[in-house]
Amino acid sequence: MAAPTLSRRCGLAAGLCGGLRRDALPLPFPLRRRAHEQPRRARGAGDLLAVQFERGLFQEVFPAQSAEEHLPGLLEPGRPPLTAYCGFDPSADSLHVGHLLPLMGLLHFQRAGHDVIAVVGGATARLGDPSGRQRAREPPPAERVREHARGIRSGLERLFQNHRELFWGGAGAARLGRAALLDNASWLGRQPLLDFLGGAGGRLRMGTLLSRQSCQARLRSPEGMSLAEFLYPALQAYDFLHLHQHHGCRIQLGGADQMGNIMSGYELVTKMTGTDVFGITVPLVTSTTGDKLGKTAGNAVWLNRDKTSPFELYQFFVRQQDNVVEKYLKLFTFLPLEEIDHIMEMHAREPEKWAPQKRLAAEVTKLVHGREGLESAKRCTKALYHSSLEALEAMSDEELQELFRQAPAAELMLEPGTNVLDLCRKANAIPDGPSGYKKITDGGVSINGIRVTDPETVLVLGQHILKNGVSLLRIGKKNYYIIKWLQL
């Protein structure tokens, strides 16, 4: 799998027109000054913005002037906690790696003592966000959206729980902010159309919505743009208004491609309430070709185990190249910056150990799949890449299925005198006749990571057949067969 890179554009996402850029800055000057003037060890929760800008997680703030003047003070220790939210579109039944950075943003707010809300877009998903799309997507059936929303909610619950249990301190730790999971279908689904148009709809300006580059491009296209798609930013803006009015929410987090929708929410909330609210964007996770990682691009690395196993997630991060691994440690982990500096210094001395990549993979896998998921990933890694019989024997049936998804599986009876040739033929792993026999004698067959060259070798328990009743047969370099022995 190609290593991703992170888009670090300093301007707004491509979906905005240039006339709006003056209202959002990559790094307001007071925050930049704060991030560089103070020694790292002296900063704490009150420097949430400065630290996250230094890590590269917070990319832009909106509106810039108000954020410079008010937001740092609102985040100071001793002040009442703020509430921040981020929305997650249930266009699939699982989160993917592209969702991790907005989630990390919420978790850093929570770690600084602020309250956070993860909103599943069970209502807006039925329309579809037009941002970055060349064509409208088919509206999904309502039941499918509800099913996807349940999957997204389950994934979010697991991530927040893993963070609380595995990444937060004990009784002496500072306050961990509250986390809530909501579905916008619970309020948008009850909102009468005329009330919405007469209320929120009367405060949003057509000029602002029409001025977006993505909107203009779609309007000029042969397919055009549906009213449902055009109203998507208005409905997302209403989410911000609802969360502000009912939960005191004052900050919206989103990917860099969501700045236009964030600005619509800001406009609606400030016009209807007069309260200062803010938007913060995080970078987009993209592949080396610049494509956004996700379901639409077809390159998603999922966070649900049934789609991407802990081993596969671990390997995705452990394969990252040196030119991005330090950046990823800052973005995808909670490791202090001083510790990351030390890890990179050690890596410069011993690059062959791939220590930063292994630490990155371990931290992310533990957050996503918990301690057991990380141990599973390590067992699979040892079994596959280090030919560890101990790790292979400790693997569950689920792990074997995950590790060798495409591998044929067979259940066989062990008869007295069964040899290597019998095994290979019963598993349909080699052709009949002399060519199959020669495949073994030429060294093209291994059992449990050990090469065998004598077709007449009788299978031995504990060597060819592991304690868990499994034999892992490999033909050539990549063709695996899982053999489950019955009635040993």
C-alpha positions as a printed NumPy array, in Angstrom:
array([[  0.   ,   0.   ,   0.   ],
       [  1.356,   3.375,  -0.968],
       [  2.459,   5.575,   1.873],
       [  0.175,   8.577,   2.368],
       [  1.275,  12.149,   2.693],
       [ -0.539,  14.969,   4.397],
       [ -1.763,  17.969,   2.52 ],
       [ -0.22 ,  21.037,   4.183],
       [ -1.742,  23.787,   2.099],
       [ -1.619,  27.18 ,   3.733],
       [ -4.707,  28.545,   2.003],
       [ -8.262,  27.369,   2.293],
       [ -9.45 ,  24.127,   0.809],
       [-10.023,  24.075,  -2.934],
       [-13.759,  24.332,  -2.422],
       [-13.617,  28.031,  -1.434],
       [-13.324,  31.109,  -3.593],
       [-10.39 ,  33.451,  -3.083],
       [-12.571,  36.295,  -1.847],
       [-13.166,  34.477,   1.449],
       [ -9.543,  33.733,   2.26 ],
       [ -8.927,  36.903,   4.24 ],
       [-11.194,  35.561,   7.012],
       [ -9.212,  32.395,   7.748],
       [ -5.498,  32.214,   8.42 ],
       [ -3.25 ,  29.149,   8.714],
       [ -1.616,  30.362,  11.922],
       [ -2.641,  33.659,  13.579],
       [  0.386,  35.665,  14.661],
       [ -0.282,  35.584,  18.436],
       [ -0.568,  31.808,  18.284],
       [  2.61 ,  31.522,  16.242],
       [  4.428,  33.71 ,  18.729],
       [  3.092,  31.716,  21.656],
       [  4.125,  28.428,  20.063],
       [  7.746,  29.538,  19.704],
       [  8.362,  31.782,  22.706],
       [  7.675,  29.271,  25.46 ],
       [  9.848,  26.244,  26.193],
       [  7.989,  23.059,  25.369],
       [  8.107,  21.721,  28.908],
       [  6.538,  24.892,  30.299],
       [  3.366,  24.702,  28.244],
       [  0.185,  23.084,  29.434],
       [ -3.496,  22.797,  28.675],
       [ -3.849,  26.558,  28.367],
       [ -1.644,  26.42 ,  25.29 ],
       [ -3.887,  23.954,  23.497],
       [ -3.964,  25.993,  20.291],
       [ -0.263,  26.776,  20.245],
       [  0.763,  23.184,  20.928],
       [ -1.548,  21.763,  18.285],
       [ -0.363,  24.282,  15.712],
       [  3.171,  23.234,  16.536],
       [  2.217,  19.583,  16.093],
       [  0.621,  20.463,  12.751],
       [ -2.817,  19.203,  13.791],
       [ -4.659,  22.532,  13.78 ],
       [ -4.23 ,  23.987,  10.319],
       [ -6.562,  27.007,  10.097],
       [ -8.814,  29.003,  12.41 ],
       [-11.853,  31.06 ,  11.496],
       [-12.56 ,  33.92 ,  11.864],
       [ -8.925,  34.856,  12.249],
       [ -9.219,  38.199,  14.039],
       [-11.792,  37.043,  16.58 ],
       [ -9.846,  33.841,  17.212],
       [ -6.644,  35.804,  17.832],
       [ -8.365,  38.126,  20.268],
       [-10.63 ,  35.776,  22.189],
       [ -9.999,  32.065,  21.679],
       [ -6.701,  31.685,  23.629],
       [ -8.245,  33.408,  26.624],
       [-11.357,  31.229,  26.487],
       [ -9.141,  28.146,  26.577],
       [ -7.064,  29.256,  29.575],
       [ -7.047,  26.943,  32.626],
       [ -9.58 ,  27.957,  35.23 ],
       [-12.091,  29.172,  32.67 ],
       [-15.319,  27.211,  32.138],
       [-14.793,  24.426,  29.597],
       [-15.759,  25.097,  26.007],
       [-17.591,  22.6  ,  23.826],
       [-16.271,  21.572,  20.405],
       [-17.875,  19.309,  17.857],
       [-17.058,  17.471,  14.658],
       [-19.399,  15.747,  12.22 ],
       [-18.904,  12.294,  10.662],
       [-20.733,  11.34 ,   7.49 ],
       [-22.099,   7.757,   7.593],
       [-21.518,   7.074,   3.903],
       [-20.085,   3.701,   5.008],
       [-20.535,   1.555,   8.109],
       [-16.983,   2.182,   9.358],
       [-14.674,   5.076,  10.038],
       [-11.387,   5.118,   8.119],
       [ -7.913,   6.599,   8.593],
       [ -9.079,   9.86 ,   7.03 ],
       [-11.331,  10.368,  10.076],
       [ -8.499,  10.004,  12.577],
       [ -7.199,  13.576,  12.468],
       [-10.562,  15.241,  13.236],
       [-10.941,  12.676,  16.017],
       [ -7.49 ,  13.514,  17.335],
       [ -8.544,  17.154,  17.37 ],
       [-11.579,  16.312,  19.518],
       [ -9.472,  14.149,  21.831],
       [ -6.913,  16.919,  22.348],
       [ -9.748,  19.278,  23.331],
       [-11.044,  16.624,  25.718],
       [ -7.572,  16.124,  27.196],
       [ -7.381,  19.868,  27.847],
       [-10.566,  19.612,  29.937],
       [-13.086,  20.736,  27.317],
       [-16.251,  18.919,  26.319],
       [-16.589,  17.384,  22.881],
       [-19.429,  16.155,  20.684],
       [-19.102,  13.719,  17.792],
       [-22.081,  14.121,  15.473],
       [-23.084,  11.327,  13.137],
       [-24.752,  12.817,  10.062],
       [-27.686,  10.436,   9.874],
       [-29.848,  13.134,   8.252],
       [-27.34 ,  15.001,   6.072],
       [-25.939,  11.697,   4.726],
       [-29.195,  11.246,   2.836],
       [-28.323,  14.338,   0.795],
       [-24.549,  13.997,   0.427],
       [-21.865,  16.65 ,   0.83 ],
       [-21.117,  18.134,  -2.612],
       [-17.674,  19.414,  -1.552],
       [-14.977,  18.08 ,  -3.863],
       [-17.406,  16.032,  -5.957],
       [-17.712,  16.22 ,  -9.723],
       [-21.055,  14.417,  -9.823],
       [-23.98 ,  13.913,  -7.481],
       [-24.16 ,  10.545,  -5.761],
       [-27.269,   8.397,  -5.697],
       [-29.301,   9.063,  -2.545],
       [-28.858,   6.028,  -0.286],
       [-31.904,   4.233,   1.142],
       [-32.904,   5.419,   4.596],
       [-32.351,   1.996,   6.189],
       [-28.82 ,   1.803,   4.796],
       [-28.032,   5.238,   6.25 ],
       [-29.338,   4.106,   9.652],
       [-27.232,   0.944,   9.452],
       [-24.139,   2.945,   8.531],
       [-24.848,   5.428,  11.322],
       [-24.93 ,   2.58 ,  13.856],
       [-21.55 ,   1.365,  12.597],
       [-19.993,   4.843,  12.784],
       [-21.396,   5.391,  16.269],
       [-20.008,   2.054,  17.445],
       [-16.567,   2.95 ,  16.075],
       [-16.611,   6.343,  17.763],
       [-17.642,   4.824,  21.085],
       [-14.754,   2.345,  20.884],
       [-12.203,   5.068,  20.128],
       [-13.345,   7.329,  22.951],
       [-13.359,   4.36 ,  25.351],
       [ -9.88 ,   3.206,  24.308],
       [ -8.56 ,   6.728,  24.751],
       [-10.106,   7.083,  28.209],
       [ -8.883,   3.679,  29.412],
       [ -5.46 ,   3.45 ,  27.745],
       [ -4.249,   6.998,  27.115],
       [ -5.517,   9.   ,  30.061],
       [ -4.016,   9.248,  33.541],
       [ -5.318,   7.811,  36.779],
       [ -7.093,   9.454,  39.682],
       [ -4.531,  12.243,  39.924],
       [ -4.921,  13.34 ,  36.313],
       [ -6.553,  16.602,  35.298],
       [-10.178,  16.696,  34.218],
       [-10.968,  14.777,  31.069],
       [-13.732,  16.581,  29.261],
       [-17.045,  14.9  ,  28.627],
       [-17.685,  13.206,  25.292],
       [-21.127,  12.899,  23.718],
       [-22.26 ,  11.077,  20.574],
       [-25.256,  12.525,  18.739],
       [-27.039,  11.93 ,  15.417],
       [-28.338,  14.975,  13.561],
       [-31.328,  12.927,  12.424],
       [-32.67 ,  13.443,  15.96 ],
       [-33.171,  17.184,  15.301],
       [-33.151,  17.647,  11.531],
       [-35.604,  14.773,  11.188],
       [-38.111,  16.693,  13.327],
       [-37.509,  20.126,  11.807],
       [-40.502,  21.326,   9.728],
       [-39.4  ,  22.572,   6.312],
       [-41.172,  25.927,   6.482],
       [-39.842,  26.61 ,   9.986],
       [-36.322,  25.87 ,   8.769],
       [-36.621,  28.066,   5.67 ],
       [-38.277,  30.885,   7.579],
       [-35.734,  30.746,  10.398],
       [-32.239,  29.606,   9.522],
       [-32.888,  29.841,   5.79 ],
       [-33.678,  33.545,   6.095],
       [-30.285,  34.282,   7.686],
       [-28.015,  32.518,   5.172],
       [-26.949,  34.573,   2.142],
       [-27.22 ,  33.117,  -1.352],
       [-24.157,  35.062,  -2.474],
       [-21.956,  33.277,   0.057],
       [-23.248,  29.843,  -0.896],
       [-23.032,  30.516,  -4.629],
       [-19.552,  32.028,  -4.467],
       [-17.862,  28.724,  -3.631],
       [-15.711,  27.368,  -6.371],
       [-17.145,  23.861,  -5.953],
       [-20.674,  25.202,  -6.28 ],
       [-19.836,  27.27 ,  -9.357],
       [-18.089,  24.338, -11.031],
       [-21.094,  22.104, -10.485],
       [-23.541,  24.715, -11.717],
       [-21.54 ,  25.06 , -14.942],
       [-21.349,  21.295, -15.476],
       [-23.78 ,  19.452, -17.804],
       [-25.304,  17.615, -14.832],
       [-25.772,  20.765, -12.783],
       [-26.426,  20.741,  -9.043],
       [-29.511,  19.513,  -7.231],
       [-31.348,  21.596,  -4.673],
       [-30.64 ,  18.897,  -2.078],
       [-26.891,  19.223,  -2.598],
       [-27.079,  23.001,  -2.603],
       [-28.858,  22.966,   0.758],
       [-26.339,  20.623,   2.372],
       [-24.184,  23.481,   3.772],
       [-27.315,  25.095,   5.177],
       [-28.286,  21.925,   7.016],
       [-24.763,  21.482,   8.369],
       [-24.845,  25.119,   9.469],
       [-28.072,  24.354,  11.318],
       [-26.221,  21.563,  13.138],
       [-23.845,  24.171,  14.561],
       [-26.774,  26.385,  15.559],
       [-28.614,  23.501,  17.238],
       [-25.506,  22.363,  19.119],
       [-24.773,  25.93 ,  20.203],
       [-28.308,  26.51 ,  21.471],
       [-28.736,  23.133,  23.2  ],
       [-25.179,  22.187,  24.219],
       [-23.306,  25.502,  24.35 ],
       [-21.057,  24.449,  21.462],
       [-18.727,  27.231,  20.243],
       [-16.131,  25.409,  18.114],
       [-16.522,  23.261,  15.029],
       [-13.67 ,  21.01 ,  13.906],
       [-13.39 ,  19.593,  10.42 ],
       [-11.086,  18.603,   7.613],
       [ -9.512,  21.277,   5.441],
       [-12.159,  20.595,   2.79 ],
       [-14.898,  21.517,   5.288],
       [-13.962,  25.165,   5.796],
       [-16.79 ,  26.349,   3.544],
       [-19.378,  24.458,   5.597],
       [-17.781,  25.715,   8.817],
       [-18.047,  29.295,   7.583],
       [-21.737,  28.8  ,   6.822],
       [-22.278,  27.564,  10.367],
       [-20.368,  30.518,  11.778],
       [-22.496,  32.927,   9.743],
       [-25.747,  31.359,  10.907],
       [-24.844,  31.117,  14.606],
       [-23.468,  34.649,  14.869],
       [-26.433,  36.176,  13.037],
       [-29.026,  34.35 ,  15.117],
       [-27.33 ,  34.528,  18.533],
       [-24.63 ,  37.219,  18.373],
       [-22.161,  34.838,  20.075],
       [-18.554,  34.478,  18.991],
       [-18.028,  30.986,  17.615],
       [-15.03 ,  29.507,  15.841],
       [-13.945,  26.967,  13.272],
       [-10.724,  24.942,  13.216],
       [ -9.55 ,  22.706,  10.377],
       [ -7.154,  19.772,  10.401],
       [ -5.076,  18.516,   7.443],
       [ -6.414,  15.99 ,   4.975],
       [ -4.787,  12.58 ,   4.823],
       [ -3.833,  11.987,   1.192],
       [ -1.938,   9.357,  -0.752],
       [  1.391,  10.015,  -2.456],
       [ -0.586,  10.895,  -5.597],
       [ -2.498,  13.576,  -3.699],
       [ -5.805,  11.68 ,  -3.559],
       [ -7.807,  11.996,  -0.374],
       [ -7.747,   8.69 ,   1.49 ],
       [-11.275,   7.411,   1.886],
       [-14.115,   5.321,   0.591],
       [-14.764,   7.409,  -2.526],
       [-11.153,   7.214,  -3.711],
       [-11.165,   3.449,  -3.164],
       [ -8.074,   3.478,  -0.936],
       [ -9.623,   3.497,   2.517],
       [ -7.843,   1.974,   5.493],
       [-10.81 ,   1.159,   7.692],
       [-10.996,   1.353,  11.484],
       [-13.456,  -1.534,  11.906],
       [-11.763,  -4.884,  12.373],
       [-13.979,  -6.742,   9.902],
       [-12.796,  -4.42 ,   7.095],
       [ -9.154,  -3.783,   8.048],
       [ -7.589,  -6.05 ,  10.662],
       [ -5.384,  -4.726,  13.476],
       [ -2.433,  -6.331,  11.666],
       [ -3.249,  -4.499,   8.416],
       [ -3.679,  -1.173,  10.224],
       [ -0.39 ,  -1.738,  12.073],
       [  1.406,  -2.527,   8.83 ],
       [ -0.051,   0.538,   7.111],
       [  1.648,   2.797,   9.634],
       [  4.81 ,   0.754,  10.127],
       [  5.505,   1.072,   6.387],
       [  5.55 ,   4.866,   6.401],
       [  8.68 ,   6.448,   5.017],
       [ 11.203,   8.496,   6.984],
       [ 10.118,  11.738,   5.33 ],
       [  6.652,  11.581,   6.937],
       [  7.045,   9.514,  10.098],
       [  7.958,  12.43 ,  12.399],
       [  4.991,  14.405,  11.114],
       [  2.719,  11.412,  11.676],
       [  3.985,  10.907,  15.227],
       [  2.935,  14.489,  15.965],
       [ -0.432,  14.146,  14.273],
       [ -1.607,  10.629,  15.127],
       [ -0.236,  10.135,  18.653],
       [ -0.345,  11.831,  22.055],
       [  3.409,  11.484,  22.579],
       [  4.994,  14.683,  23.948],
       [  7.004,  16.636,  21.409],
       [ 10.156,  16.138,  23.469],
       [  9.726,  12.367,  23.293],
       [  9.172,  12.532,  19.529],
       [ 12.378,  14.551,  19.199],
       [ 14.237,  11.854,  21.159],
       [ 12.751,   9.06 ,  19.038],
       [ 13.886,  10.806,  15.856],
       [ 17.367,  11.436,  17.278],
       [ 17.735,   7.729,  18.049],
       [ 16.394,   6.889,  14.606],
       [ 19.119,   8.998,  12.987],
       [ 21.681,   6.786,  14.746],
       [ 19.937,   3.46 ,  14.096],
       [ 17.649,   3.845,  11.075],
       [ 17.658,   0.108,  10.407],
       [ 15.497,  -0.497,  13.512],
       [ 12.544,   1.54 ,  12.163],
       [ 11.772,   2.601,  15.744],
       [  9.611,   5.657,  14.877],
       [  7.464,   3.639,  12.473],
       [  6.969,   0.852,  15.019],
       [  6.041,   3.321,  17.755],
       [  3.638,   5.14 ,  15.433],
       [  1.975,   1.882,  14.403],
       [  1.692,   0.711,  18.012],
       [  0.147,   3.957,  19.272],
       [ -2.455,   4.155,  16.508],
       [ -3.369,   0.456,  16.653],
       [ -3.835,   0.627,  20.431],
       [ -6.096,   3.67 ,  20.102],
       [ -8.213,   2.087,  17.378],
       [ -8.317,  -1.565,  18.5  ],
       [ -7.264,  -1.481,  22.136],
       [ -4.487,  -3.367,  23.883],
       [ -5.706,  -6.755,  22.635],
       [ -5.799,  -5.463,  19.051],
       [ -2.203,  -4.292,  19.326],
       [ -1.098,  -7.655,  20.707],
       [ -2.93 ,  -9.355,  17.849],
       [ -1.125,  -7.16 ,  15.31 ],
       [  2.232,  -8.015,  16.882],
       [  1.464, -11.749,  16.926],
       [  0.518, -11.679,  13.259],
       [  3.644,  -9.682,  12.419],
       [  5.896, -12.187,  14.205],
       [  4.159, -15.135,  12.603],
       [  4.274, -13.781,   9.058],
       [  7.555, -11.886,   8.928],
       [  9.652, -13.582,  11.605],
       [  8.464, -17.189,  11.17 ],
       [  7.686, -17.39 ,  14.889],
       [  6.123, -20.767,  15.735],
       [  5.222, -19.487,  19.187],
       [  3.266, -16.571,  17.68 ],
       [  1.599, -18.83 ,  15.122],
       [  0.496, -21.266,  17.846],
       [ -0.951, -18.416,  19.894],
       [ -3.066, -17.083,  17.021],
       [ -6.828, -17.493,  17.163],
       [ -8.911, -18.683,  14.228],
       [-10.05 , -15.082,  13.743],
       [ -6.451, -13.872,  13.503],
       [ -5.574, -16.592,  11.011],
       [ -8.529, -15.575,   8.867],
       [ -7.519, -11.91 ,   9.098],
       [ -3.87 , -12.541,   8.365],
       [ -4.534, -14.781,   5.384],
       [ -7.794, -13.36 ,   4.051],
       [ -7.301, -14.805,   0.574],
       [ -5.783, -18.082,   1.731],
       [ -7.814, -21.257,   1.071],
       [ -8.685, -23.134,   4.23 ],
       [ -9.148, -26.878,   4.555],
       [-10.091, -29.251,   7.34 ],
       [ -8.271, -32.582,   7.126],
       [ -8.123, -35.813,   9.111],
       [ -4.626, -36.779,  10.223],
       [ -4.006, -40.366,   9.25 ],
       [ -0.964, -42.383,  10.364],
       [  1.986, -41.868,   8.042],
       [  0.617, -38.684,   6.399],
       [  3.567, -37.005,   4.727],
       [  4.342, -33.652,   3.142],
       [  3.299, -34.785,  -0.327],
       [ -0.05 , -36.067,   1.017],
       [ -0.678, -32.739,   2.74 ],
       [  0.059, -30.67 ,  -0.342],
       [ -2.147, -32.801,  -2.576],
       [ -5.069, -32.998,  -0.138],
       [ -4.954, -29.182,   0.146],
       [ -4.885, -28.907,  -3.673],
       [ -1.759, -26.803,  -3.267],
       [  0.388, -28.503,  -5.899],
       [ -0.431, -30.155,  -9.231],
       [ -0.629, -33.911,  -9.525],
       [  2.244, -35.833, -11.039],
       [  5.978, -35.171, -11.238],
       [  5.691, -31.353, -11.357],
       [  4.093, -31.244,  -7.911],
       [  6.688, -33.622,  -6.498],
       [  9.447, -31.473,  -8.008],
       [  7.901, -28.343,  -6.469],
       [  8.708, -29.776,  -3.046],
       [ 12.187, -31.068,  -3.855],
       [ 13.113, -27.696,  -5.363],
       [ 12.398, -25.982,  -2.02 ],
       [  9.145, -24.286,  -3.039],
       [  7.162, -25.565,  -0.046],
       [  7.313, -24.585,   3.631],
       [  5.21 , -25.641,   6.594],
       [  4.89 , -23.261,   9.539],
       [  7.713, -21.173,   8.135],
       [ 10.137, -24.104,   7.794],
       [ 11.156, -25.163,   4.293],
       [ 10.707, -28.848,   3.492],
       [ 12.427, -30.535,   0.548],
       [ 11.636, -34.227,   1.119],
       [  8.111, -35.091,  -0.074],
       [  8.178, -38.328,   1.961],
       [  8.737, -36.579,   5.306],
       [  6.05 , -37.75 ,   7.75 ],
       [  4.194, -34.926,   9.49 ],
       [  5.221, -34.492,  13.139],
       [  3.084, -32.948,  15.884],
       [  4.694, -29.842,  17.326],
       [  6.661, -29.193,  14.148],
       [  4.484, -29.583,  11.09 ],
       [  1.279, -29.483,  13.13 ],
       [  1.124, -26.878,  15.854],
       [ -0.405, -27.199,  19.311],
       [ -3.498, -25.311,  18.154],
       [ -4.113, -27.978,  15.49 ],
       [ -3.09 , -25.771,  12.582],
       [ -0.569, -26.094,   9.775],
       [  0.336, -23.06 ,   7.699],
       [  1.346, -24.291,   4.272],
       [  3.133, -21.925,   1.9  ],
       [  3.759, -22.655,  -1.77 ],
       [  6.254, -20.305,  -3.395],
       [  6.537, -16.874,  -1.841],
       [  2.935, -15.715,  -1.503],
       [  0.479, -18.622,  -1.749],
       [ -0.731, -19.685,   1.691],
       [ -3.062, -22.489,   2.753],
       [ -4.52 , -22.84 ,   6.248],
       [ -4.949, -26.462,   7.334],
       [ -7.103, -27.245,  10.364],
       [ -6.526, -30.806,  11.574],
       [ -9.518, -32.644,  13.004],
       [ -9.542, -35.156,  15.877],
       [ -5.869, -34.963,  16.715]])
